[in-house]
Amino acid sequence: MLRIPIELRYRGKVIQVLALLHTGFETDVPVIALPPHVARELGIEVSGVREYVAVGRLYGVVLVGNDLVTVVVKKGSEVRSYDAYVVVVPGEEDVIPSYELIRRLGLVVDFLHEDWWFAT
């Protein structure tokens, strides 16, 4: 796992956070999972609740936001951004982008050397 600095933008609010990158968060669309305190800081309102079952029979509930948040990643002089759906995960402390969001941002992650860069 690797944490990188990102910026979250939502309705005129901008916050800097660390995002935890890993390949275990699979989605069909770009999604960013937020802890409740980060969602509150951005002013994100929850519009629904979804239950899920994960590997190992882990059950949980996520709160679904009703808008998109813009995720901005910077490295050196290069900046990339992408709009993502939001899930708010009770009990979670990390901001976690889905693998699909990582892919659409063009991030290449080297977990062995704890490094990342933008794909060309």
N, C-alpha and C positions, 0 to 999 in steps of 0.2 A: 504494500500500500504506500501511497505517496500523497503528500499534501502540497497543493500549490495555491498561490494567492489568486483570487478572482474578485471581480466586481459584480454586484447584483444591482440592477436598475429596475425600479418599478414605480410608475406614476410620479416621476420627479424625485423619488428618493434614491440615493445611491449609498451602498455600504460595501466595505471591503471585508472579505472573509477568506478563510482557508478552505479549500475544497479537497475532500478525500477522494482520490482517484483509485478505482479498482475495477476489475472486469466482471464482478458478480452481480451488478445491478443492470439487468437486461430489460429493455422496453422496446416497443415498436416505434415509438416517437420520442423526441428529445424531452427528457424529464429531469428536473432537479429536485432532490429531496431536501427539505429544510427542517431543522429543529424548530419547535414552536416559538422560541424566543427570537429567532431570526425572522420568521414570518411576521411576528408582531412588530418588530422593528421596521420592516418594510411596509407594514399596513395591509398585508394580504389577508383577505377575508376568505373563509372556508365556505364552499358551496355544497359539499356533500361528503359522505363517509363511504369508504370502500374497505372491505375485508380482503385479506390475501392469505395464501398459503405458500410458503417457500420451501426450499429443499430442507429435508430433515424435519418436516412437519411443524415448522415454525408458523404460528398463526399470528396475525397482527391486524391493525387497523391503520389506514392512512386517511388524512383529511385532504380533500381535493380542493385546490384553489380555483377561483373562477376566472383568472386571467393568466397571461403569459408574463414571465419575468425575463429580462434580457441579461444574459450571462456574458461578461466581457473578460477576456484573458489577454494578458500582455506579457511579452518576453522581448527584452531589448526594445527595438523601435517598432516591432510588429505587434499589431493589435487585431484580435478577431472577436467577433460577437455572434451570438445566436439566441433566438427566443426559445424558451423552454416552458413546458407545462410544469406546474408546481404540485408536489405532494408534501404535506406537513406530517411528519412522523413523530407522534408522541413518544417520549423517552429517548429519542435520538439526540446526540450532541453535535454530530458532524453534518456539514453541507456535503451532499453526495450527488454528483452528476451521473446520469445513466450512461451506459456505454454508448448508446446512440447519440447522446449529446456530445460526449467526448469525440466520437467519430466525426460528427458534423462540424465541430470546432476545428477539426484537423489536427488534433493533438496526438503525438506519438509518445508513448510512455515506455521507459526502460526501467522496470522495477529493480532489476539486478543492480544497476548503478545509481538508482534513485534520481533519475533525471528525466526530463521531458523536453520536447521541442515541437515546432509546427511542421506538419508535412508540407512538402512543396507543391 
